[in-house]
Amino acid sequence: ILGVNGFEQLCINYTNEKLHQLFIQLTLKAEQEEYKREGIRWEKVKYYNNKPICDLVETKRGIFAFLDDESIYPNGNDKSLFNKMKSGLRQPEFITPPKGPATQFQIKHYAGIVTYDVAGMVERNKDTVYPDIVALANSSSNPVAQTLFVNHQHAKKTGVFKRAPTTCTQYKKDVDQLMTDLSKCNQHYIRCIKPNGSKRPGMFERDLTLEQVRYLGMLETVKVRRAGYAFRMEFERFTAKYKCCMNGMDEYEPDTYRTTYNILQSASVRDFEMGKSKVFIKDAKSILSLEDRRKQFWEDARYMLPEEED
């Protein structure tokens, strides 16, 4: 987070809220769809819904709307913006500190409370590129300069220049398009965590790591996963990998559904569900137990092999 959280950090944190919202929705959706497809019972998971925070920023009576209105007025300024937000935003996620400066407000983000200062927000939200600058760049003999404002509102030769969209309007439009594109993809997430603030090897700072885990929304993801089943695998793969864990090979059957069930019973695994094509196991410790039995089988089998003769 920047030293003074202004307009840029507000946009960044808004994007993080939207990404977090999409991530949780897709994670829950993927879990629910798989359980439904496999005929597995599903309990509704309670999780932190950050939609009110997104609405606080992006709706017609949100922070971006107040910022746009103030940017349109010729005499619009930061103080007026702050007063209008203070009187017009009643959501509990919007906080004006009683003892803080008269230019600061707070938003209760999913990762924690962040303080912002309205100083400079109105000016940063305006698109101050004048029509003559756009015309000059487009008429330049420099090929790079010609590409700077190709899609700018003032580049359209209509004879009448419309007011260019504000920065937050363009930004919200880009974020919406990003969410649409991500929703169509098969997401894979890589979470990067910095182990310490000193850039030193072999050093692990617990508080710093926990803070990042919370900010990245990983606690919510774990909550969703723990409410469901920690492990799932197709019957064919499961029997091929763990059939050695049965007490006797005479229990093995060509029917992978039945064999999977026999393996779990033989290993005294509890809290599992048999789906249509997969087995779902609740407790990760059960998988570790299966892995220990499998490892022991191969250890014993090694001693049964004939020794090589010299």
N, C-alpha and C positions, 0 to 999 in steps of 0.2 A: 504494500500500500504506500502511496506517495506521501510525502511529508504533510502536505495540505491536500486534503481530498476535495477536488473540485469537479468540474464538468467531465473531464476525461475519465476520472476514477468512477464516477457515477455510471458512465456508459459501460465501462469494463465490468463493474459489479452487476449491472443489469443483464449483461450478456451471460455472466456466470450463473445468475439466477435462472435464466431461460434454459441454459444447458443442463443445470441441475434438475429442473422441472422435467425436461425431456428425458433425461437419463433415468429418473425414478419411474416415470410413466412407462417407458419402454421396457425397463427391467421387470416391473410388475406385469405389464402386458405379456411379455415373453413367458414369464412364469405361469400366468393364468392360462395362456393358450396351450402350453405344453401339458399342464395338468388336465385341462379339459379334453385335449386330444387323446391322452392316455387313460382317461377315466379315473383320475386320482382326486381324492377329496381335497378341497382347498379352503383354508381359513383366511378370511379377510385380514390384511395386515394394516395396522395403524402406523402411519409414518407422518413425518412433518411435511405438510403441504405448503409449499412456498408460493402458491398462486396469488394470495393476497399481496405479496411483495411485488410480484410482476405487475399486478393490476395497479398498485400504488404508483408505479412509474409510467405505464404505457396506456392506461385507459383515457377516455375523453376528459375525465376530471382528475388526471394524474399529474405527476411532476412534469413530464414532457409537455403536456398540454398547457400548463401554466407557463412553462418556459417559452413555448412558441408564442403564446398570446403576448407575453411581455416583450418578445423580440420584434413583434410586428409594430408595436406602438413607437412613434418617433422619440418619445421621452421615456421609453421603457428603461428601467434600471434594476440593479440587483436588490436594492432595498425594497422596492415595490414588489418584486418577485417574492422575496422572503415573507413580506406581510400577507400577500395573497395566499401563499402556500400555508402559512400558519393559521389563517382563518378558514381556508377552504378544504384542507386535508384533515379529516377526522379519523382516519384509520389508526389503529393502535400501533401499526408498524412505523408510523411517522412520529418522531419525537422532537420537540424543541426543548433543549435543556433549560431549566428555569434560571440557572446561574451562569450560563454560557454567554458568549458574545451574541449580539443581536443579528449576526449574519450566519450563524451556524444552526444546522439541524442534523438529526440522526435518523438512520433507517435501521430497523431491526432485521438484518439479513439472516438467512438460515444459518450462516456460520458465526453470527454474532453482530453486535451493534457497531455501526460505522458512522463516524462523524464527517459531515461535509460542510463546506463553506460556500455560500452563494457568490462570493466575490469573483467577478469575471465570467460568470456563467452566461449572462445575457449576451455579452459581446462574442463569446466563443460559439454561441449557438447561431449567430447570424452568418449568412453567406455574404461576405463583403466584397466578393469579386465583381467589379463593376463591368458593365457592357463594353466599354471602350478597351478594357484590359483583355477581355475575351476576343474582341475583334482584332486587336493588335497581334495577339498570339496566333490567331488563325490566318492572318495575312502575312505572317513572317516567312522568310525564305528558309528559316531553320526547320528541318523536318521534325526535330524533337519538339520544338515550340508549337508546331502545328497540331500535335496530338494531345496537348495539355488539356484543352477544353472542348474536345470534339463533341462530347455528349452533354455539355453544359447547357442550361436553359437559355442563356444569352446567345448561344451559337446558332440557334434556330432563326432563320431569316424570315420572320413573320411580320416585321415592321413594328410590332408591339411587344415590348419586353414584359413578361409576367414576372411576378416576384418569385425569386428562386426559393426552393424548399429549404427549410432550416437544417442545421446539422443533425439535430436529434430526430427530425422527421426522416431524413435520408438514412440515418443510422438504424432507426427502428425498422424501416423497410428492408434493409440489408439483413438484420437479425431475423426477421420473419422469413426471409427467403432461405437463410441458413437453416432454420428449424425445419422448413419444408423439405429441403434437400436431405437433411440428416434423417428425417422420418422415413424416407424412401430407401435408405441404405441398411445394410446389415452391419450394425455397429460392433466394433471391437475397441475396448478402452485400455489405454496404458496410463497408469497413474505414476507420476514422477514425484518422489519425496526427497527433500534435502535432509540428510541426517544431522547436520550441524551448521551453525552459522559462521564457522571459522574456516571452512573449506579445507579441513584437515582429514586425512584418512584414519580409519579405525576409531572414530569418535562419534558417539550416538547421543544426541540430546533428546531426552524423553518428551519434555514439554513442547519443544519445537515440532517434533514428529507428530505428536497428538494433535496439535493445532492444525497442521496440514491435513491430517486424516479427517478432521472435522470439517475443514473448509472444502475439501474435495468431495464431500458427501458420501464418503466410504462407510461411515457408521450406519447411514440409512440403507445402503446396499446390503451390508451385513445383516441388518435387521430383517430385510426382505428375504434374504437367503435362509436365515435361521428359522424363519417362520415356515418355510417350506422344507425341502429335502436337500441336504448338503451334497448328496451323491446320486447320480443317475447314469445308467449304462444299458445298452441294448443287451437282450438275453444272449445273443450269439457271442458277443465279445466277453460278457461276464462269465459264461460257462467255459469258454476257451481259456480264460485267464485263471479262474478260481476253481476249476473242477478238481484240482489236486488237493483242495482243502476239505473234500469230503472224507468221512471216516473210512469208507470202502468204495472202491471203484464199481462194485456191483450196483451202487445206487445211481450210476450214471445212465441217463436215458437219452435217446435221440431228440426227444421233445425238449427244446431249450427252456421253455417256460417251466416245465416240471423239474428239470435239472437245476435251474436257478433257485427254485424253492427249496430243493433238497440241500443245496450247498448252504443256504442261509440257515436252515434248520440244524444242519450238522455243525455249523460254526456258532450256534446259539445266538444268532443275530436277532435283535428285536427292533421294533419301530421301523418296519419297512412296508412298502406297498408294491404290489405287482400290477404294472400297467399292461397295456396291450402289446407293447413291443420293448418296454424297458422296465428295469427294476429301480425303485426309488428307496433310498436309505436315509433315515433322518439324522442319525448320529455319526459324525465323522470318525469317532473312536471305533465304531464297528468296522470301518474300512481298514483302519490301522491294524485291528485284530486279524482281519482276513489276510492282510499283507504279511503279518508276522507268521501266520500258519503257512502261507505260500513259501516264504523264505525258508522256514524250517523244513518243509518238504524237499526243497532243492538241496538243502544242506545234507539231509539224510540220504538223498538219492546219490549224492556225490560219493559217499562212502560205499555205496553198493556197486559202483563201477569197478571192473577189474583193473588191477594195477598193471602198468606197462612193464614188460619184461626187458631186462637189460640185453 
